[in-house]
Amino acid sequence: MAMAKSPAEFPIPADVEGFWQWDKMHCPRPQTPVTEEVFLRGISEGFSKAMDEFASPVGMAYRVINRYAFSTMIPFDPGAEGMEARIGRYQEITARMVPQIGDLWEREWLPSILPGLDKARAFDFSAMSDSQLLDTLEEMRRDFVQRYVVHGRINFILLAASGFADFYNEVFKPSDPTEPYLLLQGFPTRSVDAGRGLWRLGRMAKANPDIKRLFEEVAPGEILPRLAGFDAGRSFAGEFDTYLDEFGWRSDAFELSDPTWREDPRIPLNTLQGYISLDDDSDPEGRFQQAVSLRERLLAQARERLAGDGEKLGRFNELYEMARHYLNVTEDHNYYIDQVGNGVVRLPILEIGRRLARGNALAGERDVFLLYLDEMREGLSGKDQRPLAAQRREELDRWSKIVPPPMIGEPPPPNDDPMAAAFMKMFGMPPEPSRDPAIITGNPASPGTVQGRAKVVRALSEASKVQRGDILVCEMTMPPWTPLFSTVAAVVADTGGVLSHCAIVAREYGLPCVVSTVVGTSVIKDGMMLTVDGSKGIVRIDAQA
């Protein structure tokens, strides 16, 4: 992709006012109409409702500009209450609610969304009439928004993690600013469960010579048909299907047109091909236990150092009790809301696509993601949407070759809202770029220094080129990327902050990590020799490819 160099290459619509940021961390590619209408509008509504519940002075809004997702904060109208009183109420509510978020997620919020997910997975969409299908999709969209209300509430746990880290760094002044986050690692999550399950399948495949040979010699798309040809293969395929039923509701990022692993299992099969070549010492369970041991050691050391100061020790324990839920809530909400929740809403849309394709309103069922919902309804009523879909495909392809500006408009002045600071630790604020062409600067995310060969991966479909000991260079990572962390020696990401998913998982796996490099995937090429210093946030290019 080429960086937009002028307004003519990335024209800004006249109705775009204020400050907007490209959300490359979640939406690195141009967004389809379905993603715009269902996901981006849903997340805007859900997050803003949750922020209003907490009396936040601002809500969140997403919009598509030249097919890319940009976000902004929009002030709420305080009405007769007045902004000063609203901010006071905001402070009172966050002080009361943040300590409860971990418990509320387990006891109330997660149970509130599970019935809708179970119901959606049980629907037989093919048996519905067109009107029933459209009505069901509308019902699922309402559930979708409500899940993002829950997501918006649990976003406030960022305050707990950020507050604990600030206190830890102020009191102990560690040489590595990422140290406090190591005390928030090593807890069971659905991502840990997914990694264990995939590793177990990899060991099963390696243990059987016939299955192992298939994975070593056959392309991922051909493995499942070949497994059906012998008893051990069929047994393994059954285990793999069971895994996908639970953990296959995932794709690279947040583009709803991307097939999930359940629909296109080539990516997990590709990952299993890589796992077969690894020794047992790469077992993610070992990395998990190391994270647990490190957390417990650092926690004991901190409490020992504060033993003579009852006030500070009490504050430390109070802040830690709030923050220790951060990892579990962050990773598990992603499984239930961002993976399963986004995956199930694809199901009725795909059924609409099949009907439109059968009726020659579309050339193929997946072209349905190129339509808005009203246009799907028109297609079901007989309108030929093939020209419109072709036009949209050309538009998406054209914009995919342009890199949008990271920001539009002037950033607002800094404020003293701690949530703004916490979001900054999630999304990251890139440091000043290096003047040395051999140095790339970013934010420190996970400690350690390592040297290795770069592999630039922009999508999981490219993951097969990653070999043990390589340095993963990526735009961002989401939980589906986690299996790659068993293979690589370090991670360099264009986006994200110290509380981003990429940083969290790198610390969990004990890998040096630098985030918010902005230019990593543009400057670094496959095969370059890199040194990654995750404590200083520096990537050095030691040798060209």
C-alpha positions as CSV (number, residue, x, y, z in Angstrom):
1,M,0.0,0.0,0.0
2,A,1.1,3.5,-0.7
3,M,1.0,6.3,1.9
4,A,-1.5,9.0,1.0
5,K,0.6,12.0,0.2
6,S,-2.0,14.7,-0.5
7,P,-5.7,15.5,0.1
8,A,-6.4,14.5,-3.5
9,E,-5.2,10.9,-2.7
10,F,-7.3,10.7,0.5
11,P,-10.0,13.4,0.2
12,I,-11.8,14.3,3.4
13,P,-15.6,14.6,3.1
14,A,-17.0,18.0,3.9
15,D,-19.0,16.7,6.9
16,V,-16.0,15.4,8.7
17,E,-15.4,17.8,11.6
18,G,-13.2,17.7,14.6
19,F,-10.5,15.1,15.4
20,W,-10.6,11.5,14.1
21,Q,-8.1,8.7,14.4
22,W,-7.7,5.7,12.1
23,D,-8.2,2.6,14.2
24,K,-5.5,0.5,12.5
25,M,-5.2,-1.7,15.6
26,H,-8.6,-3.2,15.1
27,C,-9.4,-2.3,11.5
28,P,-6.3,-2.2,9.4
29,R,-8.1,-2.8,6.1
30,P,-10.9,-1.1,4.2
31,Q,-14.2,-1.9,5.7
32,T,-17.1,-3.5,3.8
33,P,-20.6,-2.0,4.0
34,V,-21.8,-4.8,6.4
35,T,-18.9,-4.2,8.8
36,E,-19.7,-0.4,8.7
37,E,-23.4,-0.9,9.3
38,V,-23.4,-3.8,11.8
39,F,-20.0,-3.7,13.6
40,L,-18.9,0.0,13.5
41,R,-22.4,1.4,14.2
42,G,-23.0,-1.3,16.8
43,I,-19.8,-0.6,18.7
44,S,-20.5,3.2,18.6
45,E,-23.9,2.7,20.0
46,G,-22.9,0.1,22.6
47,F,-19.8,1.9,23.8
48,S,-21.6,5.2,24.1
49,K,-24.5,3.7,26.1
50,A,-22.0,2.2,28.5
51,M,-20.0,5.4,28.8
52,D,-23.3,7.3,29.5
53,E,-24.1,4.8,32.2
54,F,-20.8,5.7,33.9
55,A,-21.6,9.4,33.4
56,S,-18.5,9.8,31.2
57,P,-18.4,13.3,29.7
58,V,-17.8,11.8,26.2
59,G,-19.0,8.9,24.1
60,M,-17.3,7.1,21.3
61,A,-18.2,7.2,17.6
62,Y,-16.9,5.4,14.6
63,R,-17.3,6.3,10.9
64,V,-16.0,5.2,7.6
65,I,-13.9,7.6,5.6
66,N,-12.8,6.3,2.2
67,R,-13.7,2.8,3.5
68,Y,-11.4,3.0,6.5
69,A,-12.6,3.0,10.1
70,F,-11.9,6.2,12.1
71,S,-13.0,6.9,15.7
72,T,-13.5,9.9,17.8
73,M,-14.8,11.0,21.2
74,I,-18.0,13.0,21.1
75,P,-19.0,15.1,24.2
76,F,-22.4,14.3,25.8
77,D,-24.8,17.1,26.4
78,P,-24.9,17.4,30.2
79,G,-28.3,19.1,30.0
80,A,-29.6,20.7,33.2
81,E,-27.1,18.7,35.3
82,G,-24.2,20.8,33.9
83,M,-20.8,19.4,33.0
84,E,-19.1,20.0,36.3
85,A,-21.8,18.0,38.1
86,R,-21.6,15.3,35.5
87,I,-17.9,15.0,35.9
88,G,-18.3,14.7,39.6
89,R,-20.9,11.9,39.1
90,Y,-18.5,10.2,36.6
91,Q,-15.7,10.2,39.2
92,E,-18.1,8.8,41.9
93,I,-19.4,6.0,39.6
94,T,-16.0,4.9,38.3
95,A,-14.6,4.8,41.9
96,R,-17.5,2.6,42.9
97,M,-17.8,0.4,39.8
98,V,-14.2,-0.3,38.7
99,P,-13.4,-2.4,41.8
100,Q,-16.5,-4.6,40.9
101,I,-15.9,-5.1,37.2
102,G,-14.2,-8.5,37.5
103,D,-17.0,-9.8,39.7
104,L,-19.8,-8.2,37.6
105,W,-18.4,-9.8,34.4
106,E,-18.5,-13.2,35.9
107,R,-21.8,-13.0,37.9
108,E,-23.9,-10.7,35.7
109,W,-22.6,-9.4,32.4
110,L,-21.2,-12.7,30.9
111,P,-24.4,-14.7,31.9
112,S,-26.5,-11.9,30.3
113,I,-25.0,-12.4,26.8
114,L,-24.6,-16.2,26.8
115,P,-28.3,-17.0,26.0
116,G,-28.2,-14.9,22.9
117,L,-25.0,-16.6,21.6
118,D,-26.4,-20.0,22.3
119,K,-29.7,-19.2,20.6
120,A,-27.9,-17.8,17.5
121,R,-25.8,-20.9,17.2
122,A,-28.9,-23.1,17.3
123,F,-30.9,-21.3,14.6
124,D,-31.6,-23.1,11.3
125,F,-31.4,-20.0,9.1
126,S,-32.0,-22.0,5.9
127,A,-35.5,-23.1,7.2
128,M,-36.6,-19.5,7.6
129,S,-38.7,-17.4,5.2
130,D,-37.1,-14.3,3.8
131,S,-39.1,-12.1,6.2
132,Q,-38.2,-14.4,9.2
133,L,-34.6,-14.3,8.2
134,L,-34.6,-10.5,8.1
135,D,-36.5,-10.2,11.4
136,T,-34.0,-12.6,13.0
137,L,-31.1,-10.6,11.8
138,E,-32.6,-7.4,13.3
139,E,-33.0,-9.3,16.6
140,M,-29.4,-10.4,16.5
141,R,-28.3,-6.9,15.7
142,R,-30.0,-5.7,18.9
143,D,-28.2,-8.5,20.8
144,F,-25.0,-7.4,19.1
145,V,-25.3,-3.8,20.4
146,Q,-26.1,-5.1,23.9
147,R,-22.9,-7.2,23.9
148,Y,-21.0,-4.0,23.1
149,V,-22.7,-2.2,25.9
150,V,-21.2,-4.9,28.1
151,H,-17.9,-4.5,26.3
152,G,-18.1,-0.7,26.9
153,R,-18.6,-1.3,30.6
154,I,-15.6,-3.6,31.0
155,N,-13.4,-1.1,29.1
156,F,-13.3,0.8,32.4
157,I,-11.1,-2.0,33.9
158,L,-8.3,-0.2,31.9
159,L,-8.5,2.3,34.8
160,A,-7.6,-0.5,37.2
161,A,-4.6,-1.8,35.2
162,S,-3.3,1.7,34.4
163,G,-3.7,2.9,38.0
164,F,-1.9,-0.1,39.4
165,A,1.0,0.3,36.9
166,D,1.3,4.1,37.7
167,F,1.4,3.4,41.5
168,Y,4.0,0.6,41.0
169,N,6.3,2.6,38.8
170,E,6.0,5.6,41.2
171,V,6.8,3.6,44.3
172,F,9.4,1.1,43.1
173,K,10.9,3.0,40.1
174,P,11.8,-0.1,38.2
175,S,14.4,0.2,35.4
176,D,11.9,-1.4,33.0
177,P,8.5,0.5,32.8
178,T,6.7,-2.7,31.7
179,E,7.5,-4.5,35.0
180,P,4.2,-3.8,36.7
181,Y,2.3,-5.4,33.9
182,L,4.1,-8.7,34.6
183,L,2.2,-8.9,37.9
184,L,-1.1,-8.9,35.8
185,Q,0.0,-11.9,33.7
186,G,-0.4,-15.7,34.2
187,F,-4.1,-16.1,34.8
188,P,-6.4,-18.7,33.1
189,T,-8.2,-17.3,30.1
190,R,-10.1,-18.6,27.0
191,S,-7.0,-17.6,24.9
192,V,-4.9,-19.9,27.1
193,D,-7.5,-22.7,26.7
194,A,-7.5,-22.1,22.9
195,G,-3.7,-22.3,22.8
196,R,-3.6,-25.5,24.9
197,G,-6.2,-27.2,22.6
198,L,-4.3,-26.3,19.4
199,W,-1.0,-27.5,20.9
200,R,-2.6,-30.8,22.0
201,L,-3.8,-31.3,18.4
202,G,-0.3,-30.6,17.1
203,R,1.2,-33.2,19.4
204,M,-1.4,-35.7,18.3
205,A,-0.5,-35.1,14.7
206,K,3.2,-35.4,15.4
207,A,2.7,-38.7,17.2
208,N,1.1,-40.4,14.2
209,P,3.5,-41.0,11.3
210,D,0.7,-41.0,8.7
211,I,-0.9,-37.8,10.0
212,K,2.5,-36.1,10.5
213,R,3.5,-36.9,6.9
214,L,0.3,-35.4,5.6
215,F,0.9,-32.1,7.5
216,E,4.5,-32.0,6.3
217,E,3.7,-32.7,2.6
218,V,0.2,-31.5,1.8
219,A,-1.1,-27.9,1.5
220,P,-3.5,-26.9,4.3
221,G,-6.6,-26.9,2.0
222,E,-6.0,-30.5,1.1
223,I,-5.4,-32.0,4.5
224,L,-9.0,-32.6,5.7
225,P,-10.0,-34.6,2.6
226,R,-6.9,-36.7,2.9
227,L,-7.5,-37.3,6.6
228,A,-10.9,-38.8,5.7
229,G,-9.1,-41.7,3.9
230,F,-7.9,-43.6,7.0
231,D,-9.1,-44.4,10.5
232,A,-6.5,-42.4,12.5
233,G,-7.1,-39.5,10.1
234,R,-10.8,-39.5,10.6
235,S,-10.4,-39.7,14.4
236,F,-8.0,-36.7,14.3
237,A,-10.4,-34.8,12.0
238,G,-13.2,-35.4,14.6
239,E,-11.0,-33.9,17.3
240,F,-10.2,-31.0,15.1
241,D,-13.9,-30.4,14.4
242,T,-14.6,-30.4,18.1
243,Y,-11.9,-27.8,18.6
244,L,-13.3,-25.6,15.9
245,D,-16.8,-25.8,17.4
246,E,-15.4,-24.2,20.5
247,F,-12.6,-22.0,19.3
248,G,-13.2,-21.6,15.6
249,W,-15.3,-18.4,15.8
250,R,-12.4,-16.2,15.0
251,S,-10.7,-14.4,12.1
252,D,-7.8,-12.0,11.7
253,A,-9.4,-8.8,12.9
254,F,-12.9,-7.2,12.9
255,E,-13.9,-7.3,9.3
256,L,-17.2,-9.3,9.2
257,S,-16.6,-10.4,5.6
258,D,-13.5,-12.5,6.8
259,P,-14.4,-16.2,7.1
260,T,-14.0,-17.7,10.6
261,W,-11.8,-20.7,11.2
262,R,-14.9,-22.8,11.3
263,E,-15.7,-21.8,7.7
264,D,-12.1,-21.9,6.4
265,P,-9.9,-24.1,8.6
266,R,-6.7,-23.5,6.6
267,I,-5.3,-21.1,9.1
268,P,-5.4,-23.4,12.1
269,L,-4.2,-26.3,9.9
270,N,-1.4,-24.0,8.8
271,T,-0.6,-23.4,12.4
272,L,-0.6,-27.1,13.2
273,Q,1.9,-27.6,10.3
274,G,4.2,-25.2,12.2
275,Y,3.6,-26.9,15.5
276,I,4.7,-30.3,14.2
277,S,8.2,-29.0,13.7
278,L,8.5,-27.7,17.3
279,D,10.0,-29.6,20.2
280,D,8.1,-30.2,23.4
281,D,9.9,-27.3,25.1
282,S,7.8,-24.9,23.0
283,D,4.6,-26.1,24.8
284,P,2.6,-22.9,25.6
285,E,1.8,-24.5,29.0
286,G,5.4,-24.1,29.9
287,R,5.3,-20.4,29.0
288,F,2.1,-20.0,31.0
289,Q,3.6,-21.5,34.1
290,Q,6.7,-19.3,33.7
291,A,4.3,-16.3,33.6
292,V,2.6,-17.5,36.8
293,S,5.9,-18.0,38.6
294,L,7.2,-14.6,37.6
295,R,3.9,-12.9,38.7
296,E,4.0,-14.6,42.1
297,R,7.7,-13.8,42.6
298,L,7.3,-10.1,41.7
299,L,4.2,-9.9,43.8
300,A,5.9,-11.4,46.8
301,Q,8.9,-9.0,46.4
302,A,6.7,-6.0,46.1
303,R,4.8,-6.8,49.3
304,E,8.0,-7.6,51.1
305,R,9.5,-4.2,50.2
306,L,6.3,-2.5,51.4
307,A,6.1,-4.5,54.6
308,G,7.3,-1.6,56.8
309,D,4.8,0.9,55.3
310,G,1.3,-0.2,56.1
311,E,-0.4,2.7,54.2
312,K,1.5,2.0,51.0
313,L,1.1,-1.8,51.3
314,G,-2.7,-1.3,51.8
315,R,-2.9,0.9,48.8
316,F,-0.8,-1.6,46.8
317,N,-3.1,-4.5,47.7
318,E,-6.2,-2.4,47.0
319,L,-5.0,-1.4,43.5
320,Y,-3.8,-4.9,42.8
321,E,-7.1,-6.5,43.7
322,M,-8.9,-4.3,41.2
323,A,-6.2,-4.8,38.4
324,R,-5.7,-8.6,38.7
325,H,-8.9,-9.2,36.8
326,Y,-7.7,-7.2,33.9
327,L,-6.2,-10.1,31.9
328,N,-9.1,-12.4,32.4
329,V,-11.8,-9.8,31.5
330,T,-9.8,-8.5,28.5
331,E,-9.1,-11.9,26.9
332,D,-12.4,-13.6,27.8
333,H,-14.6,-10.7,26.6
334,N,-12.8,-11.0,23.3
335,Y,-13.7,-14.7,23.0
336,Y,-17.4,-14.2,23.8
337,I,-18.1,-10.8,22.4
338,D,-15.5,-10.2,19.6
339,Q,-15.1,-13.8,18.4
340,V,-18.3,-15.8,19.0
341,G,-20.5,-12.7,19.0
342,N,-19.1,-11.4,15.7
343,G,-19.0,-14.9,14.2
344,V,-22.7,-15.7,14.9
345,V,-23.9,-12.5,13.3
346,R,-22.3,-13.6,10.0
347,L,-24.6,-16.7,9.9
348,P,-27.9,-15.0,8.8
349,I,-26.0,-12.6,6.5
350,L,-24.4,-15.6,4.7
351,E,-27.8,-17.2,4.3
352,I,-29.1,-14.0,2.7
353,G,-26.0,-14.1,0.5
354,R,-26.8,-17.7,-0.6
355,R,-30.4,-16.7,-1.5
356,L,-29.2,-13.6,-3.4
357,A,-26.7,-15.7,-5.4
358,R,-29.4,-18.4,-6.1
359,G,-31.7,-15.7,-7.4
360,N,-28.9,-14.1,-9.5
361,A,-29.1,-10.9,-7.5
362,L,-25.4,-11.4,-6.6
363,A,-22.6,-13.2,-8.4
364,G,-21.6,-15.1,-5.3
365,E,-22.9,-15.5,-1.8
366,R,-19.9,-13.7,-0.1
367,D,-20.7,-10.6,-2.2
368,V,-23.5,-9.9,0.3
369,F,-20.9,-8.2,2.5
370,L,-20.6,-5.5,-0.2
371,L,-24.2,-4.5,0.4
372,Y,-25.9,-2.5,3.2
373,L,-28.9,-4.1,4.9
374,D,-31.5,-2.2,2.9
375,E,-29.8,-3.3,-0.3
376,M,-30.0,-6.9,0.9
377,R,-33.7,-6.5,1.3
378,E,-34.0,-5.0,-2.2
379,G,-32.1,-8.0,-3.5
380,L,-34.4,-10.4,-1.8
381,S,-37.3,-8.6,-3.5
382,G,-35.7,-9.2,-6.9
383,K,-33.4,-6.3,-7.5
384,D,-30.2,-7.2,-9.3
385,Q,-27.4,-6.0,-7.1
386,R,-24.5,-7.4,-9.1
387,P,-23.5,-4.1,-10.7
388,L,-23.5,-2.4,-7.2
389,A,-21.5,-5.2,-5.7
390,A,-18.9,-5.0,-8.5
391,Q,-18.7,-1.2,-8.0
392,R,-18.1,-1.7,-4.3
393,R,-15.5,-4.4,-4.9
394,E,-13.6,-2.0,-7.2
395,E,-13.9,0.7,-4.6
396,L,-12.5,-1.5,-1.8
397,D,-9.7,-2.7,-4.0
398,R,-8.8,0.9,-4.9
399,W,-8.7,2.1,-1.3
400,S,-6.7,-1.0,-0.2
401,K,-3.8,0.4,-2.1
402,I,-3.7,3.7,-0.1
403,V,-2.6,4.1,3.5
404,P,-4.8,6.7,5.2
405,P,-3.4,9.4,7.5
406,P,-3.3,8.3,11.1
407,M,-5.2,11.4,12.2
408,I,-7.7,13.9,10.7
409,G,-8.1,17.3,12.3
410,E,-6.3,18.8,15.3
411,P,-6.0,16.7,18.4
412,P,-8.0,18.1,21.4
413,P,-5.9,19.5,24.3
414,P,-4.9,17.1,27.0
415,N,-7.4,16.6,29.8
416,D,-7.2,15.0,33.2
417,D,-9.6,12.2,32.6
418,P,-7.8,9.0,33.7
419,M,-9.7,7.0,31.2
420,A,-8.1,9.0,28.4
421,A,-4.7,8.1,29.8
422,A,-5.8,4.4,30.1
423,F,-7.0,4.4,26.5
424,M,-3.6,5.8,25.5
425,K,-2.0,2.8,27.1
426,M,-4.3,0.5,25.0
427,F,-3.9,2.2,21.7
428,G,-0.4,3.7,22.2
429,M,1.1,7.0,21.3
430,P,4.0,6.7,18.9
431,P,7.2,8.3,20.1
432,E,9.3,10.7,18.0
433,P,10.6,8.8,14.9
434,S,14.3,8.0,14.8
435,R,16.6,10.0,12.6
436,D,18.8,7.0,12.2
437,P,17.5,4.9,9.3
438,A,18.7,1.7,11.0
439,I,16.6,2.4,14.2
440,I,12.9,2.2,14.5
441,T,11.3,3.6,17.7
442,G,8.2,2.4,19.4
443,N,6.7,1.8,22.8
444,P,8.2,-0.8,25.2
445,A,5.7,-3.5,25.7
446,S,7.4,-6.7,27.0
447,P,11.0,-6.8,28.4
448,G,14.1,-8.5,26.9
449,T,16.4,-8.2,24.0
450,V,16.8,-10.7,21.1
451,Q,18.2,-10.8,17.6
452,G,16.6,-12.7,14.8
453,R,15.3,-12.6,11.2
454,A,12.3,-10.6,10.4
455,K,9.1,-12.0,8.9
456,V,6.5,-9.4,8.0
457,V,2.9,-10.9,8.4
458,R,-0.1,-8.7,7.5
459,A,-2.6,-11.5,7.7
460,L,-2.7,-15.0,9.2
461,S,-2.9,-16.5,5.8
462,E,0.8,-15.5,5.5
463,A,1.7,-17.2,8.8
464,S,3.2,-20.3,7.2
465,K,6.4,-18.4,6.4
466,V,7.2,-17.8,10.1
467,Q,9.8,-20.2,11.4
468,R,11.1,-20.8,14.9
469,G,13.2,-18.0,16.2
470,D,11.9,-15.4,13.6
471,I,10.8,-11.9,14.7
472,L,7.2,-11.4,13.9
473,V,6.6,-7.9,12.3
474,C,2.9,-7.1,12.1
475,E,0.4,-4.3,12.0
476,M,-1.5,-5.6,15.0
477,T,-2.5,-8.9,16.7
478,M,-5.7,-10.2,18.0
479,P,-6.3,-13.5,20.0
480,P,-6.4,-15.6,16.8
481,W,-2.7,-14.6,16.3
482,T,-1.7,-16.1,19.7
483,P,-0.5,-19.5,18.3
484,L,2.3,-17.7,16.4
485,F,3.8,-16.6,19.8
486,S,4.9,-20.2,20.4
487,T,7.1,-20.0,17.4
488,V,8.6,-16.5,17.2
489,A,11.4,-14.9,19.3
490,A,10.0,-11.4,19.5
491,V,7.2,-9.2,18.2
492,V,7.2,-5.8,16.5
493,A,3.8,-4.1,15.8
494,D,2.8,-0.9,14.0
495,T,0.1,-0.2,16.5
496,G,-0.9,-0.7,20.1
497,G,0.2,0.3,23.6
498,V,1.4,-1.4,26.7
499,L,-2.1,-2.6,27.4
500,S,-2.8,-3.9,23.9
501,H,-3.4,-7.5,23.1
502,C,-0.1,-7.8,21.4
503,A,1.7,-6.6,24.5
504,I,-0.3,-8.8,26.8
505,V,0.4,-12.0,24.9
506,A,4.1,-11.1,24.4
507,R,4.5,-10.8,28.2
508,E,2.6,-14.0,28.7
509,Y,5.0,-15.8,26.4
510,G,8.1,-14.0,27.7
511,L,8.9,-12.5,24.3
512,P,10.5,-9.0,23.8
513,C,7.9,-6.8,22.2
514,V,7.8,-3.2,20.7
515,V,4.5,-1.7,19.7
516,S,3.4,1.6,18.1
517,T,6.3,1.6,15.6
518,V,3.9,3.0,13.0
519,V,6.3,2.2,10.1
520,G,7.5,-1.3,11.1
521,T,5.7,-3.2,8.4
522,S,6.6,-0.6,5.8
523,V,10.4,-0.3,6.5
524,I,11.2,-3.8,7.6
525,K,11.5,-6.5,4.9
526,D,11.5,-10.3,5.2
527,G,14.9,-11.6,6.1
528,M,16.3,-8.5,7.7
529,M,18.4,-9.2,10.8
530,L,16.8,-7.3,13.7
531,T,17.6,-6.6,17.3
532,V,14.5,-6.0,19.4
533,D,14.8,-4.3,22.8
534,G,11.4,-4.6,24.4
535,S,12.4,-2.7,27.5
536,K,13.5,0.4,25.6
537,G,11.1,0.2,22.7
538,I,13.8,0.1,20.0
539,V,14.2,-2.0,16.9
540,R,17.6,-2.0,15.2
541,I,18.1,-3.2,11.6
542,D,21.4,-5.0,11.8
543,A,21.6,-6.3,8.3
544,Q,19.5,-6.1,5.1
545,A,17.8,-9.2,3.7
